[in-house]
Amino acid sequence: MVKTKNRRGFFRVYEEAGLLFKKIDNNQLPEFQPVYDDSFDKRRSFNSDELAPTYHLPSLDENWPADTDFVANDALNVNISASGIAFLCEDPLEQGEYLAMKIKLESNAKEILTYARVVYCKTDQDSDEGYPSFVGAHFVNLKSEDQELLIAYGEKKKLRQTWLNGCFLAVILTVLAAPGAIFGLLFELIHLLLELLLEFTHLGFEFIESNLDHLIEHFFETDLHQTQVIVFYIIFCVLGVGFYRLWRKLPPFFLKLKRKQFRYWSIKKASLNFFWREQSLINKIRVIGFGVAIIALYVFFGM
């Protein structure tokens, strides 16, 4: 197989998506017309030293096979652009295989139906999340409206990420320039927020307790001691139910958050590892040298 490099010209978006895919039997491929056309786009996702054959496959809008025939991935983070996709899956796929895919992005109601050719598959046998294979695929026969949708969405994400990265870089530079002042202000802000939270909590509790006292005395004509006992048990029961419901909700929430973060970083790590392995020795030396130079400049001039 031809060694194919992962160099997408379109902006990559890390997005949560539902994914259905099905392998196309290689025995059926000769039935379709093979082409070696490189005019898909000058910014196509994967540039190879030698063009691999693609095929004029039938449209997926008609006679879409039943979903039961497809491999279903749970909603997870994918790395997608207007020309390719990378995702985690359970079973390894072979380079050069063709897939029929249905992609549903969480932030977009439109489903994308397309074919894709597997460019690489990296397997991590030590993965404990049930998705040990990291697959990169190049879209084939992607409709122009779907491509334009992905391009527009990628540009929107790129602009937002540029602003976020700029703000993050500004914060990092500010902290590196004056760490003592920044951390001092941060601790003072946290202390102020805690004081305000405790104060508002105390005022809210007093407001509720006072109104309950008046209501109990008015409707049941109780004395002060009886009113206080009744109000105490009412507040105790309400807080008990609230903490119980919170205890039931928090573990699943944190578990879901942990899985989402783990899957996101798994894709990010696999993508970065693949990018690093594809770099030449000269580029690796440049990256390492630049990092060492930045650290040395900070140590000598910033501290």
C-alpha positions, 0 to 999 in steps of 0.5 A, a space after each residue: 500500500 502507498 504510504 499516505 500522509 495526513 496533511 489536511 488543507 481544511 481546518 480540522 474541527 474536534 466535534 462530538 458526533 454520532 457515526 454510522 459506517 459500513 465497509 464496502 466489500 472489495 469484491 464489489 469495487 471493480 463493478 464501479 468505475 475506477 478513476 485516478 483524478 486528483 481534482 477533488 480539491 487542491 486542498 484535499 486532506 491527504 496528499 500521497 506520493 502516488 495517487 490511490 484509485 478512487 471510484 465513482 460510487 452510487 449516491 447514498 441518498 437513494 436506497 440507503 441500507 438499513 442502519 442495522 447493517 452498519 457499525 454504530 459508534 456512540 456519540 464521541 469526539 471526532 476530528 473532521 474537516 471538509 475533506 476527511 475525518 478521524 475517529 475511534 472505533 472498536 475494530 481495526 480497519 485496513 488501509 484502502 478500504 472504502 466505507 459508507 458513512 452517516 455523520 451527525 454532528 452534535 451542533 448541526 441537525 443535518 446528516 452527512 451521507 458520504 463514502 470515505 477511503 481509509 488512509 490509516 488505522 492505528 491500534 492501541 491494545 492498551 486502551 480500556 475505553 472500548 475504542 482501541 483503533 484510531 482511523 483516518 479516512 478521506 471523503 469520497 463523493 462528498 456532495 458540494 453542499 456538504 463540503 461547503 457546510 463543513 468549510 463554513 463550519 470549520 471557518 467559524 470554529 477557526 475564528 473562535 479558536 483564534 480568539 480563544 488562543 489569543 486570550 489564552 496566550 495573553 493570560 499565559 504571558 501575563 502570568 509569566 511576566 508577573 506571577 506574584 502579582 497575578 496569583 495574589 490577585 487570583 487568591 484575593 478574588 477567590 476569597 472575595 467570591 467565597 465571602 459573597 457566596 457565604 453571605 448570600 447563602 446566609 441571607 437566603 437561609 434567613 429569608 426562608 426561615 423567617 417566612 416559614 416561621 410566619 406561615 407556620 404561626 399564622 396557619 397552625 397558631 403554634 408558639 415559638 418553640 413549636 414553630 422552630 421545631 417544625 421549621 427545622 424539620 421542614 428545612 432538614 427534609 428539604 435539604 436532605 432531598 436536595 442532597 440526595 438528588 444531587 448525590 444521584 446526579 453528580 456521579 453519572 455527570 462526572 463519569 460522563 464528563 470523564 469519558 468525554 474528556 478521555 475520548 477527546 484527549 485520546 483522539 488529540 493524542 493519537 492525532 499529535 502522535 501521527 503528526 509527529 511520526 510524519 515529520 522529518 528529522 529536520 522538522 523535529 529538531 526545529 520544534 525541539 530547538 524552538 521549545 528549548 529556546 523559549 524555556 531558556 529565554 524565560 529562565 534567563 530573562 523572565 525569572 
